[in-house]
Amino acid sequence: MSEFPHVLPTYNRAPLSFARGEGAWAIIGDGTRYLDLGAGIAVNVLGHAHPDLVATLTEQASRIWHVSNLYRIPEQERLADLLVAHSFADTVFFTNSGTEAAELAIKMARKYFHQTGQPERVEILTFEGAFHGRSTGAIAAAGSEKMVKGFGPLMPGFRQLPWGDLAALKAALSDQSCAVMLEPIQGEGGIRPLDDADLKEIRQLCDETGTLLILDEVQCGMGRTGRLFAHEYAGITPDIMMVAKGIGGGFPLGAVLATQDAAAGMIAGTHGSTYGGNPLACAVGARVMEIVAEPAFLSEVNRKGGLLRQKLEGLVAAHPDIFEAVRGQGLMLGLKCRIAPGEMVKAGYDQQILTVAAADDTLRLLPPLNITDDEIAEAVDRLDRAAASLNG
Ligand SMILES: *Cc1c(COP(=O)(O)O)cnc(C)c1O
């Protein structure tokens, strides 16, 4: 009998395992240090083992871990206060992941129209290249062959449009429309930003047709672009927004933020989560928010994003056979490649640098937001050596 992997083999894992981390560095057992420009897929916004987060987590761990949402949770209320104070939202529901946040966003939007006497408005319009998670609802929303094949029948009521195609969106909006759901910058789809003008126009189309706008800021939110939330660049606000990844700084946490109006249908008993918003996650999340939402911190993210981008433009110029262009915003940057990006990821391992591949032949660079200038320079040197090893 063959030995089947005890860990379900749904990932093609690199043969690396990290014993500890320090800031932007992930360290394997023999002490070899890898410069971490993946940050656990845009999660570790303050790097590994940030002293404030370690202190907050251990202090909370010594007091109370879990009580369930049958009771008031002060740490959860504090984090909700912070998120409301720094965003468009009036109210927040906490989840353990981005996928769960997407599920609630979908439910909330449909419930809104049920509540307001238009129960026929169930259709959610999404865009090709989207990624909202791996639940049955989230894969139906994104609709890509890779994610849905073999998992049917899919949940009905979703329709994918070409990315950024506003004419297609205009034509698709109807009296059945419930919401438009999109990432201001597609992450898994290959660091593909939507123009600010387009996001403005989508907001306007939603207003004209009474359709809700759901933004998925699971990857691009929490300071990653140099603003707390990416949609701030376009000067618009959504009705519902999902966040996760960076919000817990590495502790599993997600959230749905909404206006009071959009949340109108979500009364007691309509949704729940056993773990969502537990004291450990929310204590850490509140500390992350206190640090990341500071204007001085965000302007540093902007400055460092500019620095990394400038150096990456040089890298593209130096290796035109490997790279085509840089795109993205702040410290959410992508290198569009002329080779399979997985080749660059592998060549990076040999230079002790961690990066993440994405769709559309894109190599993602998602460093901790507190990476230093020296580490940025070191990262680009390592990417340069990795690219040279492929050229050779
Ligand atoms: C990662 C991601 C999700 C899913 O989050 P999980 O925490 O993996 O469930 C949803 N949307 C976007 C934009 C993401 O990047």
Ligand as a Chemical Component Dictionary entry (heavy atoms), coordinates in Angstrom:
data_LIG
# 
_chem_comp.id                   LIG 
_chem_comp.type                 NON-POLYMER 
_chem_comp.pdbx_formal_charge   0 
_chem_comp.three_letter_code    LIG 
# 
loop_
_chem_comp_atom.comp_id 
_chem_comp_atom.atom_id 
_chem_comp_atom.alt_atom_id 
_chem_comp_atom.type_symbol 
_chem_comp_atom.charge 
_chem_comp_atom.model_Cartn_x 
_chem_comp_atom.model_Cartn_y 
_chem_comp_atom.model_Cartn_z 
_chem_comp_atom.pdbx_ordinal 
LIG C1 C1 C 0 -6.637  35.648 0.350  1  
LIG C2 C2 C 0 -7.852  36.287 -0.189 2  
LIG C3 C3 C 0 -9.149  35.854 0.156  3  
LIG C4 C4 C 0 -9.376  34.629 0.998  4  
LIG O1 O1 O 0 -8.851  34.777 2.294  5  
LIG P1 P1 P 0 -8.545  33.471 3.196  6  
LIG O2 O2 O 0 -8.117  34.076 4.498  7  
LIG O3 O3 O 0 -7.508  32.677 2.501  8  
LIG O4 O4 O 0 -9.820  32.735 3.337  9  
LIG C5 C5 C 0 -10.220 36.564 -0.334 10 
LIG N1 N1 N 0 -10.050 37.645 -1.110 11 
LIG C6 C6 C 0 -8.827  38.105 -1.458 12 
LIG C7 C7 C 0 -8.707  39.328 -2.288 13 
LIG C8 C8 C 0 -7.691  37.424 -1.025 14 
LIG O5 O5 O 0 -6.478  37.863 -1.392 15 
# 
loop_
_chem_comp_bond.comp_id 
_chem_comp_bond.atom_id_1 
_chem_comp_bond.atom_id_2 
_chem_comp_bond.value_order 
_chem_comp_bond.pdbx_ordinal 
LIG C1 C2 SING 1  
LIG C2 C3 SING 2  
LIG C2 C8 DOUB 3  
LIG C3 C4 SING 4  
LIG C3 C5 DOUB 5  
LIG C4 O1 SING 6  
LIG O1 P1 SING 7  
LIG P1 O2 DOUB 8  
LIG P1 O3 SING 9  
LIG P1 O4 SING 10 
LIG C5 N1 SING 11 
LIG N1 C6 DOUB 12 
LIG C6 C7 SING 13 
LIG C6 C8 SING 14 
LIG C8 O5 SING 15 
# 
